[in-house]
Amino acid sequence: MEWIDKLDGNVIVSDAQGKIIYMNEKALAHYEKDGGSSLIGQDLLACHGEASRKKIMEIMTTGKTNAYTIEKRGVKKIIYQSPWFRDGEFRGIVELSLVIPGDMQHFIRE
């Protein structure tokens, strides 16, 4: 799955207990740049504030996706948090963080 490592966006994957089990190259570089290091093996909940922890717990219990946009240091991003399953069983959460280009087009298709 080399393409995930090279994806131009952060990909972080946790297991069903919330332990981070994977970060792609972009995510690793992002957290190292901010003075941190790999979060692999860390608790996903410990890496978030209280409101985000509540939302993550909701994803873990309901299996519903959470998506929103943020702006940080002048960069807009979409954050997409979704449960992942194997054989119909909840196995964890995938979090994607992708930059939203300032000139991004929007199409309405019917």
N, C-alpha and C positions, 0 to 999 in steps of 0.2 A: 504494500500500500504506500509506495514511495510518493505518489501524487499528494497524499495528505501532508506528508512532511514538507513538500514544496509549495503547498497552497499559500496564497498571499493573504493570509488571515490567521488569527489565532484559533487553534483547536485544542480544547482541553476535555479529557474524558475521565469520568469517575466510575467507580464500581457501585454496587447497590448500597454499600455502607457509606458512600460519600468520600472514599479515599481516591485521590487522583492517581490514575494508572497510566495516563498518556498525555503528553504535550507535544505538539508538532514543533518543528524548528523555529517557526515565527513566534510561537508562544514562549518557547524557551528564551529566545533572544529578547523578547519584550520584557520579561520579568528580570532578566540579567541586567538589561539597560536601566531599569528602574531601581537598581541596587539590590535586587533580590537574587534568587537562584532558582533552580528547578523546584517546582512544587510537587513533583512526583513523590508519592508516598504520604503527602500532607492531606489533612482533612479539608475537603472542599468548603465546608461550612465555616471553618476557621479563617478562610481567605476572603470572607465577605462580611459586610455590615449586617445589622439586625434585620432590616427590611428584606435584604437579599436572602438571608438565611431562611426567613419565613417562606419566601417564594420557592427556594430550593426544596424545602421540606414539603411544600405543596406539590411540586413536581414529583417528588419521590412517593407521595401517598396517592395522588390522583392519576399520575401518568399523563398529565396534560402539559403541553408545550407552553413556554413563556418567551415572548419576543418583545423587544423595546429598542428604542434608539437612545444614544447618549452623545454628549459632546464633551471632550476633554482636551484641554490645551489647543483648542481651535480645530480639532479633528472630530468629525461626526462618524459614528459607528452604529451598526445594528448588532444587537446582542440577541442570539437565538439559543435558547436552552431547551433541550428536548430529551425525553427519556429514550433509552435504547433497550431493546429486548432481544433475548435469545430464546427460541422455542416458546414464545409467548410469555416468558417470565421477565419481569423488570430486572435489568442488570446494571443500571446506572444512568448517568446523565452525560450528554454531549453538549458542550458550550462552544458556539462559534462566535467570534468577534471579527466583523468585517468592516473595513472603512467604506463609508458612503461618499462617493465622489461628489464634489460640489456641483458639477454639471450633469449629474445623473439624469437620464431620461426616464420618463414614466409613460407607459402605454396602457390604454384601456382596451382590452380585447373582449369581444362578445362571442 
